[in-house]
Amino acid sequence: MDAPITLATSIVPATVTIHARVPEQHPSAQVLGQDRMGTGSLIDREGHILTVNYVVLGAEQITVATVNGREHEAHIVSRDFESGLALIKIPAGRHPVIPVGNSRRLRAGQAGFIVASLGDENRRVNGGVVTAVEPFDAYWEYMLDRAILFTAPNPGVGGGPLVSSAGELVGVVSLNLNEIARMSLAIPVEVYAEHADEMRRFGRVTSRRPRAWMGLYAQPSEEGIVVAGLVPRGPADRCGLEEGDLILAVGEQRIADRRTLYRALWKHRAGEKIRITVMRQDAVKVVSVDSQDRAEFYY
């Protein structure tokens, strides 16, 4: 552990281990598995825990373990597919909590640390510095306008806190970016803080219209953006897109990179029909896809 010991010691008790059990028939089980483990951060004494959505997506049972070995049954309060965050809850009590900060104050070179679960009451801490706060996009129709890149790799399972040198929760650790370098990606905490009331009251962010979702995996290639895979029984799969299709246009907008693809798709509301022009085996084809709300598909 190379983070300041006193500060890290005060934060660790406010982290939890999350065990989620997902039924075999849930659409996420094939990719993410049925038994999942993650890390979470207690953010108030009401028992709310902030983590990443992929840990609890589709869970029929969630058990939370604290550092003192106590276990609690938890339930999902809210899921936000746009940010990748989830809010779960255990019974209220005298829980240690991590104060919620603001990542907008972060600058490259600022120090901090990650806390991650290794299972049950075991935790590990990794210290490092912020390398950048910048846009990020990934292959599963996911993009953040602001993501935090941090030099320390995540030392355990995902969903744990990125903590500033002031002892505040500034991000939720989502991914290890081993293909880029030994670093982690964290979702800025204000993505939650700015919509906390909606997420707690309605189970989702209601002030944003649901984005059109296709259920495809988009990968850059020398020729452009290729459909690298399809979510089984998702909109793109049902409507005739195929693995290996080269995406040329969404409607009338030509597509040269993944961010352009996502922005073009997200101009549409979930449920709208979207025309996708692709190159398939040297022939140009137009496929009309009935888009869907991803939250409804993974309900």
N, C-alpha and C positions, 0 to 999 in steps of 0.2 A: 504494500500500500504506500503510494508516494504522494497522496493528498495530505494536507495538514491534518494531523491525527485528531486533535481536539474537535475540529469542525466536523470531520467525517464521523467521528464517534457520536456526535449529537444528531446526525442525520440518519444513520443506519437504523435505529429503532423505528423510524417512521416509514420504513420500506417493508413490503410483504412479498411472500411467494404465492403465486396464483397457480392453482391446479384446475384445469378445465377439462370436462368430459363432454365430447361432442358425439351425437349419434351417427352411426354409419351412413345413414341416408342423407345427411345434410350435404349440400353442394360443396362445402369447403373441406369436407373430410378427406377427399381423395388427394388433395394437394397438401393440406396442412396437418392431416392426421386427426385421430380421434382423441388422443391423450396429449394435452399441451401443458406446458409450464411457462410462466412468465414472471416478471417482476412488476410491482406496482408501488405507487406513492400515496400514503395517507395525506389528504390535503385539508381535512377538517375533522372535528370531533364527532360530527354526525356519522362518520364512517365512510365517507366518499373516498374512492381510490381511483387515481388516474393511471391508465396503462395504454397499451396499444391494442387496436381492434382485433388483429389477427390472432391474439392469444385466446380471446373469449368468443370469437365469432361462431355462432351456432351452438354455444354451450348449453347443455341441459342441466349441468351441475357444475358449480364453481366453489372451490374450497380455498380459503385464504389462510396462510400461516404467517404469524408474526415472529420476530426474532427471539421472543421468549418461549416459543414452541406452542403457543395457543393457536387453535384452529377455529375458524368461523365459516359458516355458510354465507355465500355472497350471491347477489343477483345483479343483473345488468340494468343500469339506469339509462344509459344512452350509448349509441354508437354513431360515429361520424366517419363515413367512408371517404369523404373528401380530404380530411386531414389524416385519417388513419388512427384516430384516438378513440378510446372507449372509457366510459365512467361506470364503475361498479360500486357496490355498497355492502358493507357489513353493519351489524347493529351499532348504534351510537355508544360512545363510552369515553373514557379518559385516554384517548389514543394520542401518542406523540404524532405531531404533524410536521410537514415541511411547508414553510411559507412560500406562497406562489409569488414569483418575481415577474420580470419582464425582459424577454430576450432582445428587445429593440435597443437596449443599452449595450449589448455585446459588441465587441470589436475584435478583430483578428489579434491574437496574441494574449488575450485575457485568459487567466487560469481558471480552472474548475475541476470537477471530478464526477465520475459516474459511479453509482452504486448498483450492483446487480445481484440477483439471487443465484445461488448455486444449488438450491433445493432446501425446502423447509426453512430452518432458522439460519442457514449458512449464507453469508454475504461476502462479496469481494468489492473492493474499491480501487478504481484506476484514475490517476490524476493526469491532466494534460492541459492543452490550451486550445482555444478556438482558432481554427485556420481560416474559416470564411463563414459568412451568412449569405447564402445565395440561392437562386432557384435550383430545383432538383426535379427530375422526372424519371420514372421507372416504367417497366414494360407492362404492368397490369392496369393500365389506364389510371395512372396516379401521377400527380404533379403538385409540388408546393412552390408557391411564389418565394417563400423564404424557408430555407432549411439550414440547420446548424451543423457544420462539419467540425469535428473535434478529434484531436490527434490520438487520444487513447482508444484502443479497441474495446468494445464492450466485453467485460470480464465474465459475464454470465448470460442468463436468458434475458430476452428483450422486454421492454416496457418500463425499465427503471428510470430514475431521475438523473438528469444532467444538472448539477448543482454549481452555482457560481461561487466565487471566493467570498461572497457576502452571505453564503448559506441559504440562498434562495433557489427554488425550483425554476429553472429557465427553459428546460426542454425535457421531452420524453424520448428516451433512446429507442430507436426503431430498428436500425440495420447496422451490421458491420460491413464496411465498404472495402472488403479485402481485395476485390478486383482492381480497385484504384490505389489503395495504400492501406497501411495499418491505421485505420481511423474509423470513427463511428458517425452515423447520421442521427440527429435528434430533431423531433418535431417541436417547433417553438410553443411554449406553454400558453402564450396569449391566444393561440388558435382556440384553446379551450376557454380561457378566461373571458374573452370577448363574447362568448356564446353560452356561458355557464348557465344562465337562467333558463334559456330555451332547452338546453340539454337535460337539465334536471326536471323541468316541467313537462316536456313533450317527448323526451327520448330521442330527439334529433334536433338539428338546427333547422328551424322552420322559416327563418327569414331569408333563406336561400332557396330558390326553386331547385327541385331535384334535377341533376344533370342527366343527360342522355348517356346511357351505358351500353356498350356493345358486347362485352364479354370476349375480348380478344387480347392476345399478348403481342405487343408491337415491339419489334427489334430493328434498330438501324442496320443498314447494309450499304455496300458501295453503290447500289442502284437506288436506294431510298429506304422507305419503311416497309418491312415485310411482316406479314401475319405469321408469327412464330408458333402460335398455338391458339386454341379456342377453348373457352369454358364449356364443358359438355352441357347441352341443352340451354345454353345462353342465347341471347338474341342473334349474334353473328352466326353461331352454329346452326340455329333453327332456320335462318334466312338464306343460307347458301354461301357465305364466305368460306374459304378453304385455307388450310395451312399452306404457306408458300406463296399466297397472293401478295403481289407488290401493290401497295396502296398508292394510287396516282392522284386521286381527288376525293374530297368530301363535298357533295353538291357541286358548285362551280369553283371551289377553292382548291388549287393545286397543293399537294403535300410534299414537302421536301425533308422535313424532320419531325421528330416525335412531338415536340411542343406545339408545332403548328397543327398536327393531327388532333391533339387533345383540345386545343382552343377551338378548332373548327367543330368538333363533336359537341363541345359544351356550349356552343351557341344555341343548341337545341334543347328543348325540355324533354325530360324522360317521357317516353311513350310516343314521341314523334317518329315518323318514318324518315330515314336518312338514306340518301343515295350515295353509295360508295363505288367509285370507279377503280378497278384493279387491272393489273396485267397478270394473266394466268396462261402459262404455256404459250407465250408469244402472241396471245390474243387479248384485246381489251374487252372487259366485261363490266357491266353496271349491275350492282346488287343493291336491292332496296332492303334495308334492315329496319325492322320495328324495334326501336330502342326500348330500354326498360330502366326503371329505377333500381339501381344495384341493391339498395337497402331492402326492397321488396323481394328481390330474387334470393337474397341470403337471409331472409327473415327467420 
